[in-house]
């Protein structure tokens, strides 16, 4: 295992109980293991969100560079959206 730094964190009573239960039921070997997995999940979610944001920025820039739109009024956009929308069942 790489260098490990010991940290102290403050949890709400409810969160602390969830961590204790996860260890007591044998789902995790220690409270540190619970926190490490939670941090890995948090990092994965942040990375996923960042990738989505970068894709959105790329598409926005692509749209800006694609030239002027073909619609000149919001009513035209709404009419086209309604035309493309599937028929309700």
Protein Blocks (a to p, Z undefined) as FASTA:
>chain_A
ZZdddddddddfklmmmmmmmmmnomambfklmmmmmmmmmmmmmmmmmmmmmmmmmmmm
mmmmnopcfbfbfklmmmmmmmmpccdZZ
